[in-house]
Structure formats: structure tokens, C-alpha cells
């Protein structure tokens, strides 16, 4: 269980609070207006920001002060976490060798296998700039698959993709999450992403990350804050 226990974060005029729990293996969409704190919520979970109060716990263990690289969280940003000067083999190899050390034959085999898993077989020698947007997204997911962490936090990773390709990537994400048995937190501005992908939704609005609600239930009878966000 991932638990945010009376968590509060403030920076200038911005404030966000969260008191919620998320179960392992769940697919959760994080939605809300721009600037409400969706990305901040993921940063608090991943360890890139520290709360001013409260605790972040994973399976009962307090990880509030644990650095990002030692947390059970793999973070995927919209920019896909790929270094432009490295080919895919080296980019993905960093998931196995974060210190940039030389890849062993077993490491290379693992990278090639996961590239094949996401439909990029034989492209390990290419740099990100030589790939399409969809291929870059697939490569970023492959890196997450190699990290094999129990929590996946994704900050609008498919926002730049067209509708058909986004649908394809959401399905691939679902498959990857099921393989890992991972809790997935997907920040999105598109309510259709939540309907299509998520079992639960966390609404972030007016300084509060609310407790998760079953997706169908939430959209069938949306609270006022969600109605305002949807424009209905």
C-alpha cells in the first residue's frame, strides 16, 4: 500500500495537501486543472520534493526521507527520460547500471529482450532523435520495465501523441503494469485517458489531492470540482 499520511507541501502561494492510500497493482489516473498540483503530487511520491508535513509510506515503511533512486518508484516524464547523445542500448542500460558502468553481456541481452517486448527489436543502436515520437515513448516504457519497480509514476508521457497512438501506448502501459504487478499513477489532462485506462481516479483541485474514487462512479456523478474542470 502506498499511503500519503496528512501530507502537506507549500511553495510561495502554492499549497497542496493529501491524505490518501493507493493499493498495489491499481491503475490510477491523476486529473485536475493546470497548476493544481498533479505533478507536485508525483514529485512527493517519487522523492523529488519533500513535504513540509506528514509522511509517505510504502508497505508500512516510512520513505519520506528516502532519496528518489532508493524509492520503489519509477518516474516517467513527458520528455521520456532519454538522453539524446546515447543510443537506446546505453539509455536503457542506465536502468541496470545507473553509474554508467560498462554493460555486461547479460545486461545487453536484457535490454535487447525488453526492446523486442515493446516492438523495438533491432533498434538498440539508434539515438532518440532518430526515432518517432511513438518509438521514443516505447523506449521510455522499456526502461521502466527494466527498472522493475512496484510503483510507476507517469507525468503526461503521451500528451504529444495523436489519439490513435496514445490509445496504443495506454494499452502497452497496461500490459507492462500487469507484467510488473505495479501500481500506476498516470497524470493526464484528458478525461478520456482516465476512462480508458484507470480503475480509480485521484482528483487534484483547490489545493487538495482527494482520495481515489472508482472511475465509473466518479464520472457518473462528478463532484462540483470535477464538473468545473470538465466544463459541464
C-alpha positions in Angstrom: 0.0 0.0 0.0 1.2 3.5 -0.9 0.0 5.9 1.8 0.3 9.7 2.0 -0.4 10.4 5.6 -1.6 14.0 6.2 1.0 15.3 3.7 1.3 19.0 3.1 3.5 20.9 0.7 3.8 24.6 0.2 5.9 26.9 -2.0 5.1 30.6 -2.1 1.4 31.0 -2.7 1.0 27.3 -3.8 -0.1 24.7 -1.4 -1.1 21.0 -1.7 -2.4 18.5 0.8 -3.0 14.8 0.5 -4.3 12.1 2.9 -4.9 9.0 0.8 -4.0 5.4 0.2 -3.4 3.5 -3.1 -3.3 -0.2 -3.4 -0.6 -2.2 -5.3 -1.5 -3.2 -8.8 -4.1 -0.5 -9.2 -4.2 1.7 -12.3 -4.9 5.3 -11.1 -5.4 8.5 -13.2 -4.5 11.8 -11.6 -6.6 14.6 -13.1 -7.4 18.2 -12.4 -6.8 21.8 -13.6 -3.5 23.1 -14.8 -1.4 24.3 -11.8 -3.5 22.4 -9.3 -0.6 20.2 -8.2 -0.7 16.9 -10.2 3.0 16.9 -11.0 3.8 18.0 -7.4 1.9 15.0 -6.1 4.0 12.7 -8.2 7.2 14.5 -7.2 6.3 14.0 -3.5 5.7 10.3 -4.1 8.9 9.9 -6.1 11.0 11.9 -3.7 11.9 14.9 -5.9 10.1 17.1 -3.4 9.8 16.8 0.4 6.6 17.5 2.2 6.5 20.2 4.8 4.4 17.9 7.0 3.2 14.3 7.0 4.7 11.1 5.8 4.9 9.0 2.6 4.8 5.3 3.3 5.2 2.2 1.1 4.0 -1.2 2.5 4.2 0.4 6.0 7.7 1.7 5.7 8.3 5.4 6.0 10.1 6.6 2.8 9.6 10.3 3.4 13.3 11.0 3.6 14.5 8.3 1.2 16.2 9.7 -1.9 14.5 9.1 -5.3 17.0 6.4 -6.5 16.2 4.3 -3.5 12.4 4.6 -3.6 10.2 1.9 -5.1 9.1 4.4 -7.7 10.0 4.6 -11.4 9.2 8.1 -12.8 8.4 8.7 -16.4 8.2 12.3 -17.6 6.7 13.8 -20.7 10.2 14.1 -22.1 10.6 10.3 -21.9 13.8 10.3 -19.7 16.0 9.5 -22.7 19.5 11.1 -23.2 19.8 12.4 -26.8 23.6 11.7 -27.0 23.2 8.0 -26.1 21.8 5.2 -28.2 18.9 3.1 -26.9 21.2 0.4 -25.6 23.1 2.8 -23.4 19.9 4.7 -22.4 18.1 1.6 -21.3 21.3 0.2 -19.8 21.3 3.0 -17.2 18.2 1.3 -15.7 20.6 -1.6 -14.9 23.8 0.4 -14.4 22.9 3.8 -13.0 26.5 4.7 -12.5 27.1 4.4 -16.3 29.4 1.4 -15.9 30.2 -1.0 -18.8 27.3 -3.2 -19.7 27.9 -6.9 -19.3 26.7 -9.4 -21.9 23.7 -10.3 -19.7 22.8 -6.6 -19.4 22.8 -6.2 -23.2 20.7 -9.3 -23.6 18.2 -8.0 -21.0 18.0 -4.6 -22.9 17.5 -6.3 -26.3 14.8 -8.6 -24.8 12.8 -5.7 -23.4 13.2 -3.7 -26.7 11.7 -6.6 -28.5 8.9 -6.7 -25.9 7.8 -3.2 -26.7 8.2 -3.5 -30.5 11.7 -2.0 -31.0 13.7 -5.1 -31.8 16.9 -4.3 -33.5 16.9 -0.6 -32.7 19.3 -0.6 -29.8 21.9 1.2 -31.8 19.7 4.2 -32.6 19.7 7.5 -30.7 16.3 9.0 -29.6 16.5 11.7 -32.3 16.3 9.0 -35.0 13.1 7.6 -33.6 9.5 8.7 -34.0 7.5 10.1 -31.0 5.8 6.7 -30.6 9.1 4.8 -30.7 10.6 7.2 -28.1 7.6 6.5 -25.8 8.0 2.8 -26.3 11.7 3.1 -25.4 10.9 5.0 -22.2 8.4 2.3 -21.2 11.1 -0.3 -21.9 13.4 1.4 -19.5 10.7 1.4 -16.8 10.2 -2.3 -17.5 13.9 -2.9 -16.8 13.8 -1.0 -13.5 11.0 -3.4 -12.3 9.8 -1.1 -9.5 6.4 -1.6 -7.9 5.2 1.9 -8.4 5.1 3.6 -11.8 4.6 7.4 -11.8 3.9 8.9 -15.3 3.6 12.6 -15.8 1.7 13.1 -19.1 4.1 10.8 -21.0 1.8 10.6 -24.1 0.5 14.1 -24.3 2.3 14.9 -27.6 0.9 11.8 -29.3 -2.1 11.6 -31.6 -5.3 9.9 -30.4 -4.7 6.5 -32.1 -1.0 6.3 -31.0 -2.0 7.4 -27.5 -4.6 4.6 -27.2 -1.9 2.1 -28.4 0.6 3.4 -25.8 -2.0 3.2 -23.0 -2.7 -0.4 -23.9 1.1 -1.1 -23.8 1.3 0.6 -20.4 -1.5 -1.6 -19.1 0.4 -4.7 -20.3 3.7 -3.5 -18.8 2.0 -2.7 -15.5 0.3 -6.1 -15.3 3.7 -7.8 -16.0 5.2 -5.9 -13.1 2.2 -6.1 -10.9 2.8 -2.4 -10.4 0.7 0.5 -9.0 0.4 3.0 -11.9 -0.2 6.7 -11.3 -0.9 8.5 -14.6 -1.2 12.2 -14.7 -3.3 13.3 -17.7 -5.3 16.3 -18.9 -7.5 14.1 -20.9 -10.6 12.6 -19.1 -10.8 10.0 -21.9 -7.4 8.7 -20.8 -8.9 8.1 -17.3 -12.0 6.4 -18.6 -9.9 4.2 -21.0 -7.1 3.2 -18.7 -7.7 3.8 -15.0 -9.6 1.8 -12.4 -9.5 4.7 -10.0 -9.1 8.5 -10.2 -7.4 11.0 -7.9 -8.8 14.4 -8.5 -6.4 17.3 -7.6 -8.2 20.6 -7.2 -8.3 23.6 -4.9 -5.1 22.6 -3.1 -6.2 19.1 -2.3 -5.3 15.7 -3.8 -8.5 13.8 -3.0 -8.8 10.1 -2.1 -9.2 7.8 -5.1 -12.6 7.1 -6.4 -13.7 4.3 -8.8 -13.5 5.7 -12.3 -17.0 4.8 -13.4 -18.6 6.1 -10.2 -16.7 9.4 -10.3 -17.7 10.2 -13.9 -21.3 9.0 -13.4 -21.8 11.5 -10.6 -18.9 14.0 -10.7 -18.4 16.4 -7.8 -18.6 20.1 -8.4 -14.8 20.5 -8.7 -14.7 17.8 -11.5 -17.7 19.4 -13.2 -15.9 22.7 -13.3 -12.8 21.0 -14.7 -14.8 19.2 -17.4 -16.7 22.3 -18.3 -20.0 20.6 -17.7 
